[in-house]
């Protein structure tokens, strides 16, 4: 019981401390879309993690088929990162009021879109995919009860960390002007493009 809990905490901390496109996107969404947008993105990422955990532990054969096509999944994920980065860099606009404040009007459909962007970015991220492959393999000899504790602890800790990032970013957002948020969007776009190119390069070099 204690061993399983400690492993779950360890895996959760590894995910929370890892630097990748999801981390920057959570912060960017919180700054440009407010804490609700940041939370929608974080919940999308969490839903993706839950999906990957279920596939890796319950639908073993399906997960094996996914592993066989990990290069295709990885390239699709990199293409998604690059296309999102291009959108943020060249096309994303920040609306402002006459007083110079950012317009923060989002519909339910906008939050659903943000949720699924988080879900897709995390699901198609090769690094996340490899993480869950490695984690599931490492605990394959544990009992079902132990694996439930490990993954439940890991997922809860990861979601909690993402929510904390959203709240901390929200404190900064109140001090930013629309111009500064536009600059942050452009920087985020360049970061996502850089991650996408680096991940594709890694997939091609280490095949």
Residue pairs with C-beta under 8 A, 6 or more apart in sequence:
1 146
1 149
3 146
4 142
4 145
4 146
4 147
4 149
4 150
4 153
5 149
5 150
5 153
7 139
7 150
8 149
8 150
8 151
8 152
8 153
8 154
8 157
9 153
9 154
9 157
11 135
11 150
11 153
11 154
12 153
12 154
12 155
12 156
12 157
12 158
12 161
13 157
14 131
15 49
15 131
15 154
15 157
15 158
15 161
16 157
16 158
16 161
16 162
18 127
18 131
20 125
20 127
20 128
20 195
21 81
21 121
21 125
21 191
21 192
21 195
21 196
22 45
22 118
22 121
22 122
22 125
22 128
23 165
24 188
24 191
24 192
25 41
25 117
25 118
25 121
25 188
25 192
26 38
26 41
26 42
26 45
26 118
26 162
26 165
26 166
26 169
27 38
27 165
27 169
28 88
28 184
28 185
28 188
29 37
29 38
29 40
29 41
29 114
29 118
29 166
30 37
30 38
30 41
30 165
30 166
30 169
30 170
30 173
31 169
31 172
31 173
31 176
31 181
31 184
32 92
32 94
32 102
32 181
32 184
32 185
33 40
33 41
33 104
33 106
33 110
33 114
34 104
34 106
34 170
34 173
35 166
35 167
35 169
35 170
36 106
36 111
37 106
37 110
37 111
37 114
38 165
38 166
38 169
38 170
39 163
39 166
40 111
40 112
40 114
40 115
40 118
41 114
41 115
41 117
41 118
42 118
42 159
42 162
42 163
42 165
42 166
43 115
43 118
43 159
44 114
44 115
44 116
44 117
44 118
44 119
44 120
44 122
45 118
45 119
45 121
45 122
45 162
46 155
46 158
46 159
46 162
47 115
47 119
48 118
48 119
48 120
48 122
48 123
48 128
49 122
49 128
49 132
49 155
49 158
50 155
51 119
51 123
52 123
52 128
52 129
52 132
53 132
53 136
53 151
53 155
55 62
55 63
55 66
56 63
56 132
56 133
56 135
56 136
57 136
57 147
57 151
63 136
66 73
66 129
67 133
70 126
70 129
70 130
70 133
71 203
71 207
73 124
73 126
73 129
74 124
74 126
74 129
74 199
74 200
74 203
75 200
75 203
76 124
77 121
77 123
77 124
77 125
77 126
77 129
77 199
78 126
78 196
78 197
78 199
78 200
78 203
79 196
80 120
80 121
80 124
80 196
81 121
81 124
81 125
81 192
81 193
81 195
81 196
81 199
82 192
82 193
82 196
82 197
84 117
84 121
84 189
84 192
85 188
85 189
85 190
85 191
85 192
85 193
85 194
85 195
85 196
86 189
86 193
87 189
88 185
88 186
88 188
88 189
88 192
89 185
89 186
89 189
89 190
89 193
90 189
92 182
92 185
92 189
93 182
94 102
94 178
94 179
94 181
94 182
94 185
95 102
95 103
95 178
96 102
96 103
96 178
97 103
100 177
100 178
101 178
102 176
102 177
102 178
102 181
122 128
123 129
125 199
126 199
126 202
126 203
127 199
135 154
139 146
139 147
139 150
142 150
173 181
176 184
